[in-house]
Amino acid sequence: MQIIQKIEDFLFDLFPNAKRNVEVLKEELIKYYTYGPYKSNVVIEDDLVIINIDTPSIILNKMGL
């Protein structure tokens, strides 16, 4: 799954620890979207944050396959 979000006030409201720092925001998003051993891949491009989550692996792991 891929989530693309514009970096704006709303995103900093959701992650107030970032305090308008995009590098801290990136780390907060990685922590938030990590599931068990599956760490999300977060990329910041211009005014966008792109979050890639390996949902197929998560689903297979959850099913015990």
PDBQT receptor file of N, H, CA, C and O in Angstrom, charges set to zero:
ATOM      1  N   MET A   1       0.847  -1.156   0.000  1.00  0.00    +0.000 N 
ATOM      2  CA  MET A   1       0.000   0.000   0.000  1.00  0.00    +0.000 C 
ATOM      3  C   MET A   1       0.900   1.228   0.000  1.00  0.00    +0.000 C 
ATOM      4  O   MET A   1       1.963   1.241   0.621  1.00  0.00    +0.000 OA
ATOM      5  N   GLN A   2       0.454   2.250  -0.704  1.00  0.00    +0.000 N 
ATOM      6  H   GLN A   2      -0.409   2.239  -1.209  1.00  0.00    +0.000 HD
ATOM      7  CA  GLN A   2       1.198   3.498  -0.743  1.00  0.00    +0.000 C 
ATOM      8  C   GLN A   2       0.273   4.629  -0.309  1.00  0.00    +0.000 C 
ATOM      9  O   GLN A   2      -0.859   4.743  -0.780  1.00  0.00    +0.000 OA
ATOM     10  N   ILE A   3       0.773   5.453   0.587  1.00  0.00    +0.000 N 
ATOM     11  H   ILE A   3       1.693   5.361   0.969  1.00  0.00    +0.000 HD
ATOM     12  CA  ILE A   3       0.039   6.626   1.062  1.00  0.00    +0.000 C 
ATOM     13  C   ILE A   3       0.846   7.842   0.649  1.00  0.00    +0.000 C 
ATOM     14  O   ILE A   3       2.047   7.916   0.910  1.00  0.00    +0.000 OA
ATOM     15  N   ILE A   4       0.189   8.792   0.007  1.00  0.00    +0.000 N 
ATOM     16  H   ILE A   4      -0.786   8.732  -0.204  1.00  0.00    +0.000 HD
ATOM     17  CA  ILE A   4       0.838  10.036  -0.385  1.00  0.00    +0.000 C 
ATOM     18  C   ILE A   4       0.080  11.172   0.285  1.00  0.00    +0.000 C 
ATOM     19  O   ILE A   4      -1.137  11.289   0.145  1.00  0.00    +0.000 OA
ATOM     20  N   GLN A   5       0.809  12.002   1.011  1.00  0.00    +0.000 N 
ATOM     21  H   GLN A   5       1.797  11.907   1.125  1.00  0.00    +0.000 HD
ATOM     22  CA  GLN A   5       0.191  13.089   1.762  1.00  0.00    +0.000 C 
ATOM     23  C   GLN A   5       1.014  14.354   1.572  1.00  0.00    +0.000 C 
ATOM     24  O   GLN A   5       2.243  14.329   1.649  1.00  0.00    +0.000 OA
ATOM     25  N   LYS A   6       0.337  15.437   1.329  1.00  0.00    +0.000 N 
ATOM     26  H   LYS A   6      -0.661  15.457   1.266  1.00  0.00    +0.000 HD
ATOM     27  CA  LYS A   6       1.005  16.727   1.241  1.00  0.00    +0.000 C 
ATOM     28  C   LYS A   6       1.478  17.126   2.638  1.00  0.00    +0.000 C 
ATOM     29  O   LYS A   6       0.754  16.949   3.618  1.00  0.00    +0.000 OA
ATOM     30  N   ILE A   7       2.672  17.653   2.723  1.00  0.00    +0.000 N 
ATOM     31  H   ILE A   7       3.260  17.797   1.927  1.00  0.00    +0.000 HD
ATOM     32  CA  ILE A   7       3.189  18.125   4.004  1.00  0.00    +0.000 C 
ATOM     33  C   ILE A   7       2.576  19.494   4.266  1.00  0.00    +0.000 C 
ATOM     34  O   ILE A   7       2.887  20.479   3.596  1.00  0.00    +0.000 OA
ATOM     35  N   GLU A   8       1.701  19.522   5.257  1.00  0.00    +0.000 N 
ATOM     36  H   GLU A   8       1.448  18.722   5.801  1.00  0.00    +0.000 HD
ATOM     37  CA  GLU A   8       0.999  20.756   5.605  1.00  0.00    +0.000 C 
ATOM     38  C   GLU A   8       0.697  20.743   7.095  1.00  0.00    +0.000 C 
ATOM     39  O   GLU A   8       1.049  19.798   7.801  1.00  0.00    +0.000 OA
ATOM     40  N   ASP A   9       0.051  21.785   7.562  1.00  0.00    +0.000 N 
ATOM     41  H   ASP A   9      -0.234  22.553   6.988  1.00  0.00    +0.000 HD
ATOM     42  CA  ASP A   9      -0.238  21.925   8.992  1.00  0.00    +0.000 C 
ATOM     43  C   ASP A   9      -0.954  20.710   9.566  1.00  0.00    +0.000 C 
ATOM     44  O   ASP A   9      -0.653  20.284  10.681  1.00  0.00    +0.000 OA
ATOM     45  N   PHE A  10      -1.894  20.152   8.821  1.00  0.00    +0.000 N 
ATOM     46  H   PHE A  10      -2.139  20.498   7.915  1.00  0.00    +0.000 HD
ATOM     47  CA  PHE A  10      -2.658  19.007   9.301  1.00  0.00    +0.000 C 
ATOM     48  C   PHE A  10      -1.741  17.846   9.704  1.00  0.00    +0.000 C 
ATOM     49  O   PHE A  10      -1.961  17.202  10.730  1.00  0.00    +0.000 OA
ATOM     50  N   LEU A  11      -0.728  17.588   8.902  1.00  0.00    +0.000 N 
ATOM     51  H   LEU A  11      -0.549  18.110   8.069  1.00  0.00    +0.000 HD
ATOM     52  CA  LEU A  11       0.189  16.483   9.188  1.00  0.00    +0.000 C 
ATOM     53  C   LEU A  11       0.983  16.752  10.464  1.00  0.00    +0.000 C 
ATOM     54  O   LEU A  11       1.226  15.841  11.256  1.00  0.00    +0.000 OA
ATOM     55  N   PHE A  12       1.379  17.994  10.655  1.00  0.00    +0.000 N 
ATOM     56  H   PHE A  12       1.182  18.734  10.012  1.00  0.00    +0.000 HD
ATOM     57  CA  PHE A  12       2.099  18.344  11.888  1.00  0.00    +0.000 C 
ATOM     58  C   PHE A  12       1.167  18.358  13.100  1.00  0.00    +0.000 C 
ATOM     59  O   PHE A  12       1.617  18.165  14.229  1.00  0.00    +0.000 OA
ATOM     60  N   ASP A  13      -0.126  18.586  12.872  1.00  0.00    +0.000 N 
ATOM     61  H   ASP A  13      -0.492  18.743  11.954  1.00  0.00    +0.000 HD
ATOM     62  CA  ASP A  13      -1.093  18.463  13.972  1.00  0.00    +0.000 C 
ATOM     63  C   ASP A  13      -1.215  17.006  14.409  1.00  0.00    +0.000 C 
ATOM     64  O   ASP A  13      -1.349  16.721  15.599  1.00  0.00    +0.000 OA
ATOM     65  N   LEU A  14      -1.169  16.083  13.445  1.00  0.00    +0.000 N 
ATOM     66  H   LEU A  14      -1.060  16.315  12.478  1.00  0.00    +0.000 HD
ATOM     67  CA  LEU A  14      -1.252  14.656  13.766  1.00  0.00    +0.000 C 
ATOM     68  C   LEU A  14       0.010  14.147  14.455  1.00  0.00    +0.000 C 
ATOM     69  O   LEU A  14      -0.055  13.245  15.290  1.00  0.00    +0.000 OA
ATOM     70  N   PHE A  15       1.157  14.728  14.104  1.00  0.00    +0.000 N 
ATOM     71  H   PHE A  15       1.210  15.461  13.426  1.00  0.00    +0.000 HD
ATOM     72  CA  PHE A  15       2.444  14.318  14.673  1.00  0.00    +0.000 C 
ATOM     73  C   PHE A  15       3.134  15.540  15.289  1.00  0.00    +0.000 C 
ATOM     74  O   PHE A  15       4.104  16.053  14.731  1.00  0.00    +0.000 OA
ATOM     75  N   PRO A  16       2.636  16.002  16.435  1.00  0.00    +0.000 N 
ATOM     76  CA  PRO A  16       3.154  17.238  17.032  1.00  0.00    +0.000 C 
ATOM     77  C   PRO A  16       4.611  17.148  17.484  1.00  0.00    +0.000 C 
ATOM     78  O   PRO A  16       5.267  18.181  17.617  1.00  0.00    +0.000 OA
ATOM     79  N   ASN A  17       5.134  15.949  17.723  1.00  0.00    +0.000 N 
ATOM     80  H   ASN A  17       4.601  15.110  17.614  1.00  0.00    +0.000 HD
ATOM     81  CA  ASN A  17       6.538  15.823  18.122  1.00  0.00    +0.000 C 
ATOM     82  C   ASN A  17       7.484  16.289  17.021  1.00  0.00    +0.000 C 
ATOM     83  O   ASN A  17       8.639  16.617  17.294  1.00  0.00    +0.000 OA
ATOM     84  N   ALA A  18       7.006  16.322  15.786  1.00  0.00    +0.000 N 
ATOM     85  H   ALA A  18       6.068  16.057  15.565  1.00  0.00    +0.000 HD
ATOM     86  CA  ALA A  18       7.844  16.732  14.663  1.00  0.00    +0.000 C 
ATOM     87  C   ALA A  18       8.176  18.216  14.720  1.00  0.00    +0.000 C 
ATOM     88  O   ALA A  18       9.219  18.630  14.214  1.00  0.00    +0.000 OA
ATOM     89  N   LYS A  19       7.321  19.017  15.318  1.00  0.00    +0.000 N 
ATOM     90  H   LYS A  19       6.474  18.680  15.729  1.00  0.00    +0.000 HD
ATOM     91  CA  LYS A  19       7.563  20.456  15.497  1.00  0.00    +0.000 C 
ATOM     92  C   LYS A  19       8.057  21.133  14.223  1.00  0.00    +0.000 C 
ATOM     93  O   LYS A  19       9.015  21.906  14.246  1.00  0.00    +0.000 OA
ATOM     94  N   ARG A  20       7.397  20.834  13.124  1.00  0.00    +0.000 N 
ATOM     95  H   ARG A  20       6.618  20.206  13.104  1.00  0.00    +0.000 HD
ATOM     96  CA  ARG A  20       7.684  21.444  11.817  1.00  0.00    +0.000 C 
ATOM     97  C   ARG A  20       9.029  21.032  11.224  1.00  0.00    +0.000 C 
ATOM     98  O   ARG A  20       9.510  21.671  10.288  1.00  0.00    +0.000 OA
ATOM     99  N   ASN A  21       9.633  19.991  11.747  1.00  0.00    +0.000 N 
ATOM    100  H   ASN A  21       9.243  19.472  12.507  1.00  0.00    +0.000 HD
ATOM    101  CA  ASN A  21      10.893  19.473  11.232  1.00  0.00    +0.000 C 
ATOM    102  C   ASN A  21      10.585  18.232  10.391  1.00  0.00    +0.000 C 
ATOM    103  O   ASN A  21      10.114  17.226  10.921  1.00  0.00    +0.000 OA
ATOM    104  N   VAL A  22      10.853  18.299   9.077  1.00  0.00    +0.000 N 
ATOM    105  H   VAL A  22      11.236  19.117   8.647  1.00  0.00    +0.000 HD
ATOM    106  CA  VAL A  22      10.471  17.194   8.195  1.00  0.00    +0.000 C 
ATOM    107  C   VAL A  22      11.259  15.919   8.467  1.00  0.00    +0.000 C 
ATOM    108  O   VAL A  22      10.733  14.826   8.257  1.00  0.00    +0.000 OA
ATOM    109  N   GLU A  23      12.484  16.022   8.920  1.00  0.00    +0.000 N 
ATOM    110  H   GLU A  23      12.911  16.910   9.090  1.00  0.00    +0.000 HD
ATOM    111  CA  GLU A  23      13.257  14.815   9.235  1.00  0.00    +0.000 C 
ATOM    112  C   GLU A  23      12.677  14.104  10.460  1.00  0.00    +0.000 C 
ATOM    113  O   GLU A  23      12.613  12.875  10.497  1.00  0.00    +0.000 OA
ATOM    114  N   VAL A  24      12.261  14.869  11.443  1.00  0.00    +0.000 N 
ATOM    115  H   VAL A  24      12.313  15.868  11.413  1.00  0.00    +0.000 HD
ATOM    116  CA  VAL A  24      11.608  14.276  12.621  1.00  0.00    +0.000 C 
ATOM    117  C   VAL A  24      10.244  13.718  12.209  1.00  0.00    +0.000 C 
ATOM    118  O   VAL A  24       9.839  12.656  12.684  1.00  0.00    +0.000 OA
ATOM    119  N   LEU A  25       9.543  14.420  11.339  1.00  0.00    +0.000 N 
ATOM    120  H   LEU A  25       9.871  15.282  10.953  1.00  0.00    +0.000 HD
ATOM    121  CA  LEU A  25       8.267  13.927  10.818  1.00  0.00    +0.000 C 
ATOM    122  C   LEU A  25       8.456  12.583  10.132  1.00  0.00    +0.000 C 
ATOM    123  O   LEU A  25       7.655  11.668  10.322  1.00  0.00    +0.000 OA
ATOM    124  N   LYS A  26       9.492  12.464   9.352  1.00  0.00    +0.000 N 
ATOM    125  H   LYS A  26      10.143  13.207   9.198  1.00  0.00    +0.000 HD
ATOM    126  CA  LYS A  26       9.791  11.205   8.655  1.00  0.00    +0.000 C 
ATOM    127  C   LYS A  26       9.976  10.075   9.664  1.00  0.00    +0.000 C 
ATOM    128  O   LYS A  26       9.414   8.994   9.487  1.00  0.00    +0.000 OA
ATOM    129  N   GLU A  27      10.747  10.306  10.707  1.00  0.00    +0.000 N 
ATOM    130  H   GLU A  27      11.204  11.183  10.851  1.00  0.00    +0.000 HD
ATOM    131  CA  GLU A  27      10.970   9.283  11.742  1.00  0.00    +0.000 C 
ATOM    132  C   GLU A  27       9.668   8.937  12.465  1.00  0.00    +0.000 C 
ATOM    133  O   GLU A  27       9.420   7.769  12.765  1.00  0.00    +0.000 OA
ATOM    134  N   GLU A  28       8.845   9.930  12.744  1.00  0.00    +0.000 N 
ATOM    135  H   GLU A  28       9.046  10.878  12.500  1.00  0.00    +0.000 HD
ATOM    136  CA  GLU A  28       7.555   9.685  13.400  1.00  0.00    +0.000 C 
ATOM    137  C   GLU A  28       6.654   8.820  12.511  1.00  0.00    +0.000 C 
ATOM    138  O   GLU A  28       5.977   7.916  13.002  1.00  0.00    +0.000 OA
ATOM    139  N   LEU A  29       6.648   9.093  11.219  1.00  0.00    +0.000 N 
ATOM    140  H   LEU A  29       7.198   9.827  10.820  1.00  0.00    +0.000 HD
ATOM    141  CA  LEU A  29       5.828   8.311  10.295  1.00  0.00    +0.000 C 
ATOM    142  C   LEU A  29       6.328   6.879  10.172  1.00  0.00    +0.000 C 
ATOM    143  O   LEU A  29       5.528   5.947  10.095  1.00  0.00    +0.000 OA
ATOM    144  N   ILE A  30       7.641   6.697  10.153  1.00  0.00    +0.000 N 
ATOM    145  H   ILE A  30       8.291   7.454  10.216  1.00  0.00    +0.000 HD
ATOM    146  CA  ILE A  30       8.206   5.343  10.112  1.00  0.00    +0.000 C 
ATOM    147  C   ILE A  30       7.750   4.566  11.342  1.00  0.00    +0.000 C 
ATOM    148  O   ILE A  30       7.321   3.417  11.232  1.00  0.00    +0.000 OA
ATOM    149  N   LYS A  31       7.845   5.196  12.515  1.00  0.00    +0.000 N 
ATOM    150  H   LYS A  31       8.193   6.129  12.604  1.00  0.00    +0.000 HD
ATOM    151  CA  LYS A  31       7.410   4.516  13.740  1.00  0.00    +0.000 C 
ATOM    152  C   LYS A  31       5.917   4.195  13.698  1.00  0.00    +0.000 C 
ATOM    153  O   LYS A  31       5.503   3.095  14.062  1.00  0.00    +0.000 OA
ATOM    154  N   TYR A  32       5.119   5.151  13.257  1.00  0.00    +0.000 N 
ATOM    155  H   TYR A  32       5.455   6.045  12.961  1.00  0.00    +0.000 HD
ATOM    156  CA  TYR A  32       3.672   4.973  13.255  1.00  0.00    +0.000 C 
ATOM    157  C   TYR A  32       3.233   3.859  12.306  1.00  0.00    +0.000 C 
ATOM    158  O   TYR A  32       2.339   3.081  12.639  1.00  0.00    +0.000 OA
ATOM    159  N   TYR A  33       3.849   3.776  11.140  1.00  0.00    +0.000 N 
ATOM    160  H   TYR A  33       4.575   4.408  10.870  1.00  0.00    +0.000 HD
ATOM    161  CA  TYR A  33       3.427   2.812  10.131  1.00  0.00    +0.000 C 
ATOM    162  C   TYR A  33       4.230   1.513  10.147  1.00  0.00    +0.000 C 
ATOM    163  O   TYR A  33       4.127   0.720   9.212  1.00  0.00    +0.000 OA
ATOM    164  N   THR A  34       5.020   1.282  11.180  1.00  0.00    +0.000 N 
ATOM    165  H   THR A  34       5.104   1.927  11.940  1.00  0.00    +0.000 HD
ATOM    166  CA  THR A  34       5.714   0.019  11.342  1.00  0.00    +0.000 C 
ATOM    167  C   THR A  34       4.768  -0.975  11.998  1.00  0.00    +0.000 C 
ATOM    168  O   THR A  34       4.082  -0.653  12.968  1.00  0.00    +0.000 OA
ATOM    169  N   TYR A  35       4.742  -2.181  11.459  1.00  0.00    +0.000 N 
ATOM    170  H   TYR A  35       5.299  -2.443  10.671  1.00  0.00    +0.000 HD
ATOM    171  CA  TYR A  35       3.899  -3.241  12.006  1.00  0.00    +0.000 C 
ATOM    172  C   TYR A  35       4.787  -4.434  12.309  1.00  0.00    +0.000 C 
ATOM    173  O   TYR A  35       5.297  -5.086  11.399  1.00  0.00    +0.000 OA
ATOM    174  N   GLY A  36       4.970  -4.716  13.591  1.00  0.00    +0.000 N 
ATOM    175  H   GLY A  36       4.555  -4.186  14.331  1.00  0.00    +0.000 HD
ATOM    176  CA  GLY A  36       5.861  -5.815  13.983  1.00  0.00    +0.000 C 
ATOM    177  C   GLY A  36       7.244  -5.577  13.399  1.00  0.00    +0.000 C 
ATOM    178  O   GLY A  36       7.816  -4.504  13.590  1.00  0.00    +0.000 OA
ATOM    179  N   PRO A  37       7.795  -6.563  12.687  1.00  0.00    +0.000 N 
ATOM    180  CA  PRO A  37       9.133  -6.397  12.107  1.00  0.00    +0.000 C 
ATOM    181  C   PRO A  37       9.113  -5.654  10.762  1.00  0.00    +0.000 C 
ATOM    182  O   PRO A  37      10.166  -5.444  10.160  1.00  0.00    +0.000 OA
ATOM    183  N   TYR A  38       7.939  -5.261  10.294  1.00  0.00    +0.000 N 
ATOM    184  H   TYR A  38       7.083  -5.431  10.783  1.00  0.00    +0.000 HD
ATOM    185  CA  TYR A  38       7.820  -4.646   8.964  1.00  0.00    +0.000 C 
ATOM    186  C   TYR A  38       7.844  -3.122   9.071  1.00  0.00    +0.000 C 
ATOM    187  O   TYR A  38       6.859  -2.482   9.440  1.00  0.00    +0.000 OA
ATOM    188  N   LYS A  39       8.988  -2.578   8.739  1.00  0.00    +0.000 N 
ATOM    189  H   LYS A  39       9.788  -3.098   8.439  1.00  0.00    +0.000 HD
ATOM    190  CA  LYS A  39       9.204  -1.146   8.814  1.00  0.00    +0.000 C 
ATOM    191  C   LYS A  39       8.743  -0.498   7.512  1.00  0.00    +0.000 C 
ATOM    192  O   LYS A  39       9.068  -0.979   6.426  1.00  0.00    +0.000 OA
ATOM    193  N   SER A  40       7.996   0.576   7.619  1.00  0.00    +0.000 N 
ATOM    194  H   SER A  40       7.731   0.966   8.501  1.00  0.00    +0.000 HD
ATOM    195  CA  SER A  40       7.542   1.270   6.423  1.00  0.00    +0.000 C 
ATOM    196  C   SER A  40       8.689   2.058   5.801  1.00  0.00    +0.000 C 
ATOM    197  O   SER A  40       9.638   2.440   6.486  1.00  0.00    +0.000 OA
ATOM    198  N   ASN A  41       8.589   2.293   4.512  1.00  0.00    +0.000 N 
ATOM    199  H   ASN A  41       7.818   1.983   3.956  1.00  0.00    +0.000 HD
ATOM    200  CA  ASN A  41       9.569   3.096   3.786  1.00  0.00    +0.000 C 
ATOM    201  C   ASN A  41       8.941   4.468   3.571  1.00  0.00    +0.000 C 
ATOM    202  O   ASN A  41       7.904   4.581   2.919  1.00  0.00    +0.000 OA
ATOM    203  N   VAL A  42       9.559   5.503   4.114  1.00  0.00    +0.000 N 
ATOM    204  H   VAL A  42      10.402   5.412   4.644  1.00  0.00    +0.000 HD
ATOM    205  CA  VAL A  42       9.030   6.860   4.014  1.00  0.00    +0.000 C 
ATOM    206  C   VAL A  42      10.011   7.715   3.229  1.00  0.00    +0.000 C 
ATOM    207  O   VAL A  42      11.199   7.778   3.545  1.00  0.00    +0.000 OA
ATOM    208  N   VAL A  43       9.484   8.377   2.189  1.00  0.00    +0.000 N 
ATOM    209  H   VAL A  43       8.519   8.325   1.932  1.00  0.00    +0.000 HD
ATOM    210  CA  VAL A  43      10.292   9.252   1.344  1.00  0.00    +0.000 C 
ATOM    211  C   VAL A  43       9.643  10.627   1.339  1.00  0.00    +0.000 C 
ATOM    212  O   VAL A  43       8.423  10.751   1.237  1.00  0.00    +0.000 OA
ATOM    213  N   ILE A  44      10.471  11.653   1.451  1.00  0.00    +0.000 N 
ATOM    214  H   ILE A  44      11.462  11.551   1.534  1.00  0.00    +0.000 HD
ATOM    215  CA  ILE A  44       9.971  13.015   1.361  1.00  0.00    +0.000 C 
ATOM    216  C   ILE A  44      10.486  13.609   0.061  1.00  0.00    +0.000 C 
ATOM    217  O   ILE A  44      11.691  13.680  -0.179  1.00  0.00    +0.000 OA
ATOM    218  N   GLU A  45       9.538  14.035  -0.776  1.00  0.00    +0.000 N 
ATOM    219  H   GLU A  45       8.559  13.977  -0.581  1.00  0.00    +0.000 HD
ATOM    220  CA  GLU A  45       9.869  14.662  -2.054  1.00  0.00    +0.000 C 
ATOM    221  C   GLU A  45       9.141  15.986  -2.147  1.00  0.00    +0.000 C 
ATOM    222  O   GLU A  45       7.910  16.034  -2.153  1.00  0.00    +0.000 OA
ATOM    223  N   ASP A  46       9.908  17.059  -2.221  1.00  0.00    +0.000 N 
ATOM    224  H   ASP A  46      10.908  17.020  -2.217  1.00  0.00    +0.000 HD
ATOM    225  CA  ASP A  46       9.339  18.406  -2.286  1.00  0.00    +0.000 C 
ATOM    226  C   ASP A  46       8.375  18.618  -1.126  1.00  0.00    +0.000 C 
ATOM    227  O   ASP A  46       8.802  18.622   0.029  1.00  0.00    +0.000 OA
ATOM    228  N   ASP A  47       7.092  18.793  -1.403  1.00  0.00    +0.000 N 
ATOM    229  H   ASP A  47       6.746  18.790  -2.341  1.00  0.00    +0.000 HD
ATOM    230  CA  ASP A  47       6.117  19.039  -0.337  1.00  0.00    +0.000 C 
ATOM    231  C   ASP A  47       5.215  17.828  -0.095  1.00  0.00    +0.000 C 
ATOM    232  O   ASP A  47       4.102  17.962   0.412  1.00  0.00    +0.000 OA
ATOM    233  N   LEU A  48       5.714  16.639  -0.468  1.00  0.00    +0.000 N 
ATOM    234  H   LEU A  48       6.618  16.531  -0.880  1.00  0.00    +0.000 HD
ATOM    235  CA  LEU A  48       4.945  15.411  -0.288  1.00  0.00    +0.000 C 
ATOM    236  C   LEU A  48       5.707  14.410   0.563  1.00  0.00    +0.000 C 
ATOM    237  O   LEU A  48       6.937  14.359   0.545  1.00  0.00    +0.000 OA
ATOM    238  N   VAL A  49       4.956  13.620   1.304  1.00  0.00    +0.000 N 
ATOM    239  H   VAL A  49       3.957  13.660   1.319  1.00  0.00    +0.000 HD
ATOM    240  CA  VAL A  49       5.525  12.474   1.998  1.00  0.00    +0.000 C 
ATOM    241  C   VAL A  49       4.889  11.235   1.367  1.00  0.00    +0.000 C 
ATOM    242  O   VAL A  49       3.670  11.164   1.204  1.00  0.00    +0.000 OA
ATOM    243  N   ILE A  50       5.725  10.268   1.018  1.00  0.00    +0.000 N 
ATOM    244  H   ILE A  50       6.715  10.326   1.151  1.00  0.00    +0.000 HD
ATOM    245  CA  ILE A  50       5.264   9.038   0.380  1.00  0.00    +0.000 C 
ATOM    246  C   ILE A  50       5.619   7.888   1.317  1.00  0.00    +0.000 C 
ATOM    247  O   ILE A  50       6.783   7.666   1.649  1.00  0.00    +0.000 OA
ATOM    248  N   ILE A  51       4.581   7.164   1.732  1.00  0.00    +0.000 N 
ATOM    249  H   ILE A  51       3.635   7.344   1.463  1.00  0.00    +0.000 HD
ATOM    250  CA  ILE A  51       4.752   6.068   2.686  1.00  0.00    +0.000 C 
ATOM    251  C   ILE A  51       4.431   4.766   1.967  1.00  0.00    +0.000 C 
ATOM    252  O   ILE A  51       3.330   4.593   1.445  1.00  0.00    +0.000 OA
ATOM    253  N   ASN A  52       5.386   3.863   1.942  1.00  0.00    +0.000 N 
ATOM    254  H   ASN A  52       6.280   4.004   2.366  1.00  0.00    +0.000 HD
ATOM    255  CA  ASN A  52       5.190   2.547   1.328  1.00  0.00    +0.000 C 
ATOM    256  C   ASN A  52       5.151   1.493   2.427  1.00  0.00    +0.000 C 
ATOM    257  O   ASN A  52       6.084   1.364   3.220  1.00  0.00    +0.000 OA
ATOM    258  N   ILE A  53       4.055   0.745   2.457  1.00  0.00    +0.000 N 
ATOM    259  H   ILE A  53       3.298   0.850   1.813  1.00  0.00    +0.000 HD
ATOM    260  CA  ILE A  53       3.854  -0.295   3.468  1.00  0.00    +0.000 C 
ATOM    261  C   ILE A  53       3.768  -1.634   2.749  1.00  0.00    +0.000 C 
ATOM    262  O   ILE A  53       2.999  -1.788   1.800  1.00  0.00    +0.000 OA
ATOM    263  N   ASP A  54       4.558  -2.598   3.201  1.00  0.00    +0.000 N 
ATOM    264  H   ASP A  54       5.183  -2.472   3.972  1.00  0.00    +0.000 HD
ATOM    265  CA  ASP A  54       4.584  -3.919   2.577  1.00  0.00    +0.000 C 
ATOM    266  C   ASP A  54       3.406  -4.757   3.085  1.00  0.00    +0.000 C 
ATOM    267  O   ASP A  54       3.595  -5.711   3.840  1.00  0.00    +0.000 OA
ATOM    268  N   THR A  55       2.210  -4.397   2.671  1.00  0.00    +0.000 N 
ATOM    269  H   THR A  55       2.057  -3.622   2.057  1.00  0.00    +0.000 HD
ATOM    270  CA  THR A  55       1.009  -5.087   3.155  1.00  0.00    +0.000 C 
ATOM    271  C   THR A  55       0.948  -6.560   2.759  1.00  0.00    +0.000 C 
ATOM    272  O   THR A  55       0.464  -7.362   3.558  1.00  0.00    +0.000 OA
ATOM    273  N   PRO A  56       1.414  -6.968   1.562  1.00  0.00    +0.000 N 
ATOM    274  CA  PRO A  56       1.369  -8.410   1.260  1.00  0.00    +0.000 C 
ATOM    275  C   PRO A  56       2.157  -9.245   2.274  1.00  0.00    +0.000 C 
ATOM    276  O   PRO A  56       1.689 -10.299   2.703  1.00  0.00    +0.000 OA
ATOM    277  N   SER A  57       3.341  -8.781   2.655  1.00  0.00    +0.000 N 
ATOM    278  H   SER A  57       3.721  -7.924   2.306  1.00  0.00    +0.000 HD
ATOM    279  CA  SER A  57       4.137  -9.527   3.639  1.00  0.00    +0.000 C 
ATOM    280  C   SER A  57       3.467  -9.535   5.005  1.00  0.00    +0.000 C 
ATOM    281  O   SER A  57       3.489 -10.545   5.708  1.00  0.00    +0.000 OA
ATOM    282  N   ILE A  58       2.878  -8.419   5.376  1.00  0.00    +0.000 N 
ATOM    283  H   ILE A  58       2.860  -7.598   4.805  1.00  0.00    +0.000 HD
ATOM    284  CA  ILE A  58       2.187  -8.342   6.667  1.00  0.00    +0.000 C 
ATOM    285  C   ILE A  58       1.012  -9.317   6.697  1.00  0.00    +0.000 C 
ATOM    286  O   ILE A  58       0.809 -10.019   7.688  1.00  0.00    +0.000 OA
ATOM    287  N   ILE A  59       0.244  -9.361   5.615  1.00  0.00    +0.000 N 
ATOM    288  H   ILE A  59       0.410  -8.791   4.810  1.00  0.00    +0.000 HD
ATOM    289  CA  ILE A  59      -0.913 -10.257   5.549  1.00  0.00    +0.000 C 
ATOM    290  C   ILE A  59      -0.463 -11.717   5.603  1.00  0.00    +0.000 C 
ATOM    291  O   ILE A  59      -1.054 -12.514   6.331  1.00  0.00    +0.000 OA
ATOM    292  N   LEU A  60       0.577 -12.080   4.844  1.00  0.00    +0.000 N 
ATOM    293  H   LEU A  60       1.058 -11.433   4.253  1.00  0.00    +0.000 HD
ATOM    294  CA  LEU A  60       1.079 -13.446   4.871  1.00  0.00    +0.000 C 
ATOM    295  C   LEU A  60       1.567 -13.828   6.259  1.00  0.00    +0.000 C 
ATOM    296  O   LEU A  60       1.314 -14.939   6.725  1.00  0.00    +0.000 OA
ATOM    297  N   ASN A  61       2.258 -12.925   6.915  1.00  0.00    +0.000 N 
ATOM    298  H   ASN A  61       2.464 -12.022   6.537  1.00  0.00    +0.000 HD
ATOM    299  CA  ASN A  61       2.761 -13.186   8.261  1.00  0.00    +0.000 C 
ATOM    300  C   ASN A  61       1.607 -13.361   9.236  1.00  0.00    +0.000 C 
ATOM    301  O   ASN A  61       1.644 -14.244  10.092  1.00  0.00    +0.000 OA
ATOM    302  N   LYS A  62       0.603 -12.540   9.112  1.00  0.00    +0.000 N 
ATOM    303  H   LYS A  62       0.573 -11.823   8.416  1.00  0.00    +0.000 HD
ATOM    304  CA  LYS A  62      -0.551 -12.623  10.007  1.00  0.00    +0.000 C 
ATOM    305  C   LYS A  62      -1.307 -13.934   9.829  1.00  0.00    +0.000 C 
ATOM    306  O   LYS A  62      -1.880 -14.468  10.778  1.00  0.00    +0.000 OA
ATOM    307  N   MET A  63      -1.300 -14.446   8.597  1.00  0.00    +0.000 N 
ATOM    308  H   MET A  63      -0.835 -14.012   7.825  1.00  0.00    +0.000 HD
ATOM    309  CA  MET A  63      -1.979 -15.710   8.316  1.00  0.00    +0.000 C 
ATOM    310  C   MET A  63      -1.106 -16.908   8.683  1.00  0.00    +0.000 C 
ATOM    311  O   MET A  63      -1.563 -18.050   8.638  1.00  0.00    +0.000 OA
ATOM    312  N   GLY A  64       0.142 -16.646   9.045  1.00  0.00    +0.000 N 
ATOM    313  H   GLY A  64       0.513 -15.718   9.082  1.00  0.00    +0.000 HD
ATOM    314  CA  GLY A  64       1.037 -17.733   9.427  1.00  0.00    +0.000 C 
ATOM    315  C   GLY A  64       1.653 -18.454   8.247  1.00  0.00    +0.000 C 
ATOM    316  O   GLY A  64       2.108 -19.590   8.383  1.00  0.00    +0.000 OA
ATOM    317  N   LEU A  65       1.675 -17.808   7.084  1.00  0.00    +0.000 N 
ATOM    318  H   LEU A  65       1.306 -16.886   6.974  1.00  0.00    +0.000 HD
ATOM    319  CA  LEU A  65       2.256 -18.451   5.889  1.00  0.00    +0.000 C 
ATOM    320  C   LEU A  65       3.695 -18.064   5.714  1.00  0.00    +0.000 C 
ATOM    321  O   LEU A  65       4.342 -18.508   4.766  1.00  0.00    +0.000 OA
TER     322      LEU A  65
